[in-house]
Each structure stands twice: as structure tokens, then as C-alpha cells.
Amino acid sequence: MKKLLKVVFIVLSLFCFTENAAAESSAYQVTFETLDCNGDSGFATVGVDQIYKIQSAGCAGADGVPLKQLLVHDGSGSYNVFTLSQEESENINKEIKAYMNARRGILERSDAIIVKP
């Protein structure tokens, strides 16, 4: 009986640890359309906490509107660069602001604590 309880305790402990690790590693992410200066397009997803800034890309899209660059921390002191349309950069800004407002709302409405790893 004692061995069974030990096994159950170990399994439950591992389960709880795994769930906590998964919850901490799943940051809020934004998905957006990329658009290169040469007209190529695609999609990317990045964590909100990794975004550094949006700046001018120095070129224009097929419609003549200047493109933007999204700089994202890559974890090694450098940045990954994604080229975006003006509209897409505005959408990312709106999504980040909505996310931050939601986080602030959670803190204001409850006794919740947000723990960052």
C-alpha cells in the first residue's frame, strides 16, 4: 500500500510539474502576414514579449506604400527581422495594446498574480 501511494504521489507530482512548465512556456503570440520588398509574402508567429520595435523598412510594396520592419529578440542578443505592410504593423500594434489592456484588467479585477519565468 505504501509503495502504491509513493507511485501515485510521484506520478501526480510529475503531472503538476509538466502542466506548470507548459503553462509558463506558452506566451501570448501574434500571427501576421509578412511582405518582402520584392513582393514575396508569407506568415509568421512571434511571442508578444519578444517584440522589440517596428521601424521603416526602407522600401515600398507593390502598391507604393512604404513597408515596415518588425524586430524580434531571438534570445542570443540579435533580432529576427520581418517585413510588413503598414496596415499589418498597425494590426500588430492594436493586438499588443489589447493584450496589455487585458492583462491590466485581470490585475485590476482580481487578486491574481502574474508570474514571469
C-alpha positions as CSV (number, residue, x, y, z in Angstrom):
1,M,0.0,0.0,0.0
2,K,2.8,2.4,0.8
3,K,4.5,1.7,-2.5
4,L,1.3,2.4,-4.3
5,L,0.9,5.7,-2.5
6,K,4.5,6.6,-3.4
7,V,3.9,5.8,-7.0
8,V,0.7,7.8,-7.1
9,F,2.5,10.8,-5.4
10,I,5.3,10.7,-7.9
11,V,3.0,10.5,-10.9
12,L,0.9,13.4,-9.6
13,S,4.0,15.4,-8.9
14,L,5.3,14.9,-12.4
15,F,1.9,15.7,-13.9
16,C,1.8,19.0,-12.0
17,F,5.3,19.9,-12.9
18,T,4.7,19.2,-16.6
19,E,1.5,21.3,-16.6
20,N,3.3,24.2,-14.9
21,A,6.2,24.1,-17.4
22,A,3.8,24.0,-20.3
23,A,1.8,27.0,-19.0
24,E,4.9,29.1,-18.4
25,S,6.3,28.3,-21.9
26,S,3.1,29.3,-23.7
27,A,3.3,33.1,-24.1
28,Y,0.7,35.1,-25.9
29,Q,1.6,35.2,-29.6
30,V,0.6,37.3,-32.6
31,T,0.4,35.9,-36.2
32,F,0.9,38.3,-39.1
33,E,1.4,38.4,-42.8
34,T,5.0,39.2,-44.0
35,L,5.6,41.1,-47.2
36,D,9.1,41.4,-48.7
37,C,10.4,44.4,-50.7
38,N,10.5,42.1,-53.8
39,G,6.8,41.2,-53.4
40,D,7.1,37.8,-51.7
41,S,4.7,37.1,-48.9
42,G,4.2,34.7,-46.1
43,F,3.1,34.4,-42.4
44,A,4.9,34.4,-39.1
45,T,4.1,34.0,-35.4
46,V,6.0,35.6,-32.6
47,G,5.6,36.0,-28.8
48,V,4.4,39.4,-27.8
49,D,7.2,39.7,-25.1
50,Q,9.8,39.1,-27.7
51,I,8.9,42.1,-30.0
52,Y,11.4,44.9,-29.8
53,K,10.0,47.6,-32.2
54,I,8.6,48.4,-35.6
55,Q,10.6,50.6,-37.9
56,S,10.8,51.7,-41.5
57,A,12.0,49.0,-44.0
58,G,13.4,51.5,-46.5
59,C,11.4,50.1,-49.4
60,A,7.9,50.2,-50.7
61,G,5.4,47.4,-51.5
62,A,3.8,46.8,-54.9
63,D,1.2,49.5,-54.1
64,G,3.9,52.1,-53.4
65,V,3.2,52.3,-49.7
66,P,6.4,52.2,-47.6
67,L,6.9,48.8,-45.8
68,K,7.8,48.4,-42.1
69,Q,10.2,46.0,-40.3
70,L,9.3,44.2,-37.1
71,L,12.4,43.5,-34.9
72,V,12.0,40.4,-32.6
73,H,14.5,39.4,-30.0
74,D,16.0,36.0,-30.9
75,G,17.4,35.1,-27.5
76,S,21.1,35.5,-28.4
77,G,21.3,39.3,-28.4
78,S,20.3,39.7,-32.0
79,Y,17.0,40.2,-33.8
80,N,14.9,38.4,-36.3
81,V,13.5,40.9,-38.9
82,F,10.1,40.6,-40.5
83,T,9.0,43.0,-43.3
84,L,5.3,44.0,-43.0
85,S,2.8,46.3,-44.7
86,Q,1.8,49.5,-43.0
87,E,-1.6,48.0,-42.3
88,E,-0.2,44.8,-40.8
89,S,2.1,46.8,-38.5
90,E,-0.9,48.8,-37.3
91,N,-2.8,45.5,-36.6
92,I,0.1,44.2,-34.6
93,N,0.2,47.4,-32.5
94,K,-3.6,47.1,-31.9
95,E,-3.3,43.4,-30.9
96,I,-0.4,44.1,-28.4
97,K,-2.3,47.0,-26.9
98,A,-5.4,44.8,-26.5
99,Y,-3.4,42.1,-24.9
100,M,-1.7,44.5,-22.4
101,N,-5.1,46.0,-21.5
102,A,-6.5,42.5,-20.9
103,R,-3.6,41.8,-18.6
104,R,-4.0,45.0,-16.7
105,G,-7.8,44.3,-16.4
106,I,-7.1,40.9,-14.9
107,L,-4.9,42.6,-12.2
108,E,-7.4,45.3,-11.5
109,R,-10.4,42.9,-11.2
110,S,-8.9,40.2,-9.0
111,D,-6.2,39.1,-6.6
112,A,-4.4,37.4,-9.5
113,I,-0.7,37.3,-9.6
114,I,1.2,37.1,-13.0
115,V,4.4,35.3,-12.6
116,K,7.0,35.6,-15.4
117,P,9.8,33.0,-15.6
